[in-house]
Each structure stands twice: as structure tokens, then as C-alpha cells.
Amino acid sequence: MNKTSFNIDVLVAVQDICDRTIELPQKIDKIAERLPEQESLLSVNELEKQLLEVKSKIRSSPGMTRQNLERFKLAASLEQNMALAQAGQDTREAKIISLSTSIQNSAGVLQKLQNKLRTADLSNSKDLQELRSLSNELNDYQANLDILIN
């Protein structure tokens, strides 16, 4: 892959992440609309389904990658939410905490990406690799948010 192609690839990846981030509030609004206020946000069965999906993705991606580390964190959060649901507590609060944490983490990475984009020298392969890494990290957070939201 030549340098120009790599530059474009990085910028396309960043644009894709930004587009997905813009869609996040609408996805959260969908959750709020589809559930009556009296019901819990998630049932134990739905949490178990999400946990199985996360564990399946962990198994399908060998090694201790950053993506798997984030999935382990998400799995731990889902297990905590299941425990709360099984104890009869409000899972709505637990899911909001998980979403909030993921959104805050995403915001931090977005800020890093913004700072890097301001100072990056696109002719410097190290800067390009840092941009790619931040883009991949954001993509991982988006994938985790998609699991929580859908």
C-alpha cells in the first residue's frame, strides 16, 4: 500500500467513526422510545444473550488484543448487570452506567483523535499509525456500544 493510499485509508476510517458517533444519540433515543417507563431496561435473558455474543466474539478473536480487552470489560459489565437484575434491582440504571462509561471512554479517544489530527504530519508514518490506532480504538468502542444499544 502506498503512502497516499494509506493516508486516505486512515482519513476514511476516521470519517466512518465520526459518522457512527453522530448516530449514537438517535440509537439511544430508540431505546428510550421502545420501552415503557415501568419496565426494566433489560431482562436477565437479554443480558445473557448479549453476554454470550460478547464471549463468542472473544473466542473468535485469539490472543489478548486491545479489542479483546475491551470485550472482557464489556463482559464484566454485563455480568454485573445480570447480577443486579437477578437481585431484583433496576437494570435500567445499570445499563445507563454501562452506556455512560462507554460513551465517556469514546469521548476521551475522540478528543485524542482530534488533538492528533490537529498536529499530525501525514507524511510521517508514526503519526499515521497513531491515527490508525486511535481510529481502531474508537471502532472497538462503537462495536461495544452497538452491542449494548441493539
C-alpha positions in Angstrom: 0.0 0.0 0.0 1.5 3.4 -1.0 1.6 6.3 1.4 -1.2 8.3 -0.3 -3.5 5.2 -0.2 -2.7 4.7 3.5 -3.4 8.4 4.2 -6.8 8.2 2.5 -7.5 4.9 4.3 -6.8 6.5 7.7 -9.0 9.5 6.9 -11.8 7.3 5.6 -11.7 5.3 8.8 -11.8 8.5 10.9 -14.8 9.7 8.9 -16.6 6.4 9.4 -16.1 6.6 13.1 -17.3 10.2 13.2 -20.4 9.2 11.2 -21.2 6.3 13.6 -20.7 8.6 16.6 -23.2 11.1 15.2 -25.8 8.3 15.0 -25.3 7.3 18.7 -27.9 9.8 20.2 -30.6 8.5 17.8 -29.9 4.9 18.8 -30.1 5.8 22.5 -33.4 7.6 21.8 -34.7 4.5 20.1 -34.1 2.5 23.3 -36.0 5.1 25.3 -39.0 5.0 23.0 -39.4 1.3 22.7 -39.6 0.6 26.5 -42.4 1.6 28.8 -41.1 3.5 31.9 -42.4 0.9 34.3 -40.4 -1.9 32.8 -36.7 -2.7 33.4 -34.5 -1.8 30.6 -33.2 -5.3 30.1 -34.2 -8.7 31.2 -31.8 -11.3 32.5 -32.4 -13.2 29.3 -31.5 -10.3 27.2 -28.4 -9.6 29.2 -27.4 -13.3 28.9 -27.9 -13.1 25.1 -25.6 -10.0 25.0 -23.0 -11.7 27.2 -23.0 -14.8 25.0 -22.5 -12.6 22.0 -19.5 -10.8 23.6 -18.0 -14.1 24.8 -18.4 -15.6 21.3 -16.5 -12.6 19.8 -13.8 -13.0 22.4 -13.4 -16.7 21.5 -13.4 -15.9 17.8 -10.5 -13.4 18.1 -7.5 -15.2 19.6 -4.9 -13.5 21.8 -5.0 -10.6 24.2 -5.7 -7.8 21.8 -6.9 -4.3 22.8 -10.2 -5.2 21.2 -10.5 -8.4 23.3 -9.5 -6.4 26.5 -12.4 -4.0 25.8 -14.7 -7.0 25.2 -13.6 -8.5 28.6 -14.5 -5.2 30.2 -17.9 -5.2 28.5 -18.5 -8.9 29.5 -17.7 -8.0 33.2 -20.1 -5.1 33.0 -22.8 -7.3 31.5 -22.2 -9.9 34.2 -22.6 -7.2 36.9 -25.8 -6.0 35.2 -27.1 -9.6 35.3 -26.4 -9.9 39.0 -28.3 -6.7 39.6 -31.2 -7.9 37.5 -31.3 -11.2 39.3 -31.2 -9.4 42.6 -34.3 -7.5 41.5 -32.6 -4.2 41.2 -33.3 -1.8 38.4 -31.3 -2.8 35.3 -32.2 0.5 33.7 -29.7 2.2 36.0 -27.1 -0.5 35.4 -27.3 -0.2 31.6 -27.2 3.6 31.7 -24.0 3.3 33.7 -22.5 0.9 31.2 -23.6 3.2 28.3 -22.3 6.2 30.1 -18.9 4.6 30.8 -18.6 3.5 27.2 -19.6 7.0 25.9 -17.1 8.7 28.2 -14.3 6.4 27.1 -15.3 7.1 23.4 -15.3 10.8 24.1 -11.8 10.6 25.5 -10.5 8.7 22.4 -12.3 11.2 20.2 -10.5 14.0 22.0 -7.2 12.3 21.5 -8.0 11.8 17.8 -9.0 15.4 17.4 -5.7 16.5 19.0 -3.7 14.2 16.9 -5.4 15.3 13.7 -4.5 18.9 14.5 -0.8 18.1 14.9 -0.3 15.1 12.7 2.1 15.2 9.8 0.5 12.9 7.2 3.9 12.3 5.7 5.2 10.8 9.0 4.4 7.1 9.2 4.4 7.2 13.0 1.7 9.9 13.1 -0.3 7.9 10.6 0.0 4.8 12.6 -1.2 6.7 15.7 -4.2 7.9 13.8 -5.0 4.4 12.7 -4.6 3.1 16.2 -7.0 5.7 17.6 -9.4 5.1 14.8 -9.3 1.3 15.6 -9.8 2.0 19.3 -12.9 4.1 18.5 -14.2 1.4 16.3 -13.9 -1.1 19.1 -15.9 1.2 21.4 -18.5 1.7 18.8 -18.9 -2.1 18.4 -19.3 -2.4 22.1 -21.9 0.4 22.2 -23.8 -1.3 19.3 -24.0 -4.5 21.4 -25.4 -2.5 24.3 -27.8 -0.5 22.2 -29.2 -3.1 19.8 
